[in-house]
Amino acid sequence: MDTVKTTTANTEGTASDTPGRNVRRRRSEMTSANVRFFMLKAGSSTEKPELGREMASEGEALVEAFRTGQPFFTLVAWKAIPELEDGGPKIVKQAMTK
């Protein structure tokens, strides 16, 4: 007889996905609210990229990248914030909104 083990993810604490290793799940994951999409600037390369025109959505960036044969970039801005963990301070990253 097969048994199914169901767990719920703890989004504010630690989750142990790998035995002996704590993996943090942040409250502010990357979402469409904080990811920006840019085309590659003319004259630059993927080895030394420069951001060109910003696209309104991932779909628009995909279409433009396909149409032009150029790559597009995703950008997420982060800020460092303090968080108390196990009674001590820790600096963590938090994604900023557009």
C-alpha positions in Angstrom: 0.0 0.0 0.0 1.4 3.4 -1.0 1.4 6.2 1.5 1.4 9.8 0.6 3.2 12.3 2.8 1.8 15.9 2.5 3.6 18.9 3.9 3.0 22.6 3.8 5.8 25.1 3.0 6.7 27.5 5.8 7.2 30.8 4.0 8.5 32.7 7.0 10.8 30.2 8.6 13.2 27.6 7.3 12.3 24.6 5.3 14.6 21.6 5.1 14.5 20.4 1.5 17.9 18.6 1.8 18.8 16.8 5.0 21.2 18.8 7.1 20.8 21.9 5.0 18.4 24.8 5.8 16.9 26.5 2.8 15.2 29.9 3.5 12.0 30.8 1.7 11.6 34.5 1.6 8.4 36.4 1.9 9.3 38.5 -1.2 9.9 36.1 -4.0 10.5 37.3 -7.5 7.2 38.0 -9.1 5.9 40.0 -12.2 5.7 43.0 -9.8 9.4 43.2 -9.3 10.9 41.7 -12.5 11.8 44.1 -15.4 12.6 43.1 -19.0 15.1 44.8 -21.2 16.4 44.3 -24.7 20.1 44.2 -25.4 21.4 47.7 -26.3 22.7 48.0 -29.9 26.5 47.7 -30.0 26.8 45.7 -26.7 27.2 42.0 -26.2 26.1 39.3 -23.8 29.7 39.2 -22.5 29.4 42.9 -21.5 25.7 43.7 -21.6 24.1 47.1 -21.7 20.4 47.5 -21.1 18.5 48.8 -24.1 14.7 49.4 -24.4 12.6 48.3 -21.5 9.6 46.1 -22.4 6.3 46.2 -20.6 6.0 42.4 -20.1 7.8 39.1 -20.5 5.5 38.2 -23.4 6.4 41.5 -25.2 10.1 40.8 -24.6 9.9 37.3 -25.9 8.2 38.5 -29.1 10.7 41.3 -29.7 13.6 38.9 -28.9 12.2 36.4 -31.5 11.6 39.1 -34.0 15.0 40.7 -33.8 17.1 37.6 -33.0 18.5 39.4 -29.9 18.5 38.3 -26.3 16.6 40.0 -23.6 17.5 40.4 -20.0 15.5 40.2 -16.7 16.4 42.6 -13.9 15.4 42.4 -10.3 16.5 45.1 -7.8 17.2 44.0 -4.3 17.7 45.8 -1.0 19.3 44.6 2.2 17.1 44.5 5.3 17.7 43.4 8.8 15.9 40.3 10.1 16.0 38.7 13.6 16.7 35.0 13.4 17.4 32.7 16.4 17.7 35.8 18.6 20.4 37.5 16.5 20.3 39.9 13.6 20.9 38.8 10.1 21.0 40.8 6.8 18.8 39.4 4.1 17.8 40.5 0.6 14.3 41.7 -0.3 13.1 42.2 -3.9 12.0 45.7 -4.7 8.9 46.5 -6.7 9.1 48.3 -10.0 
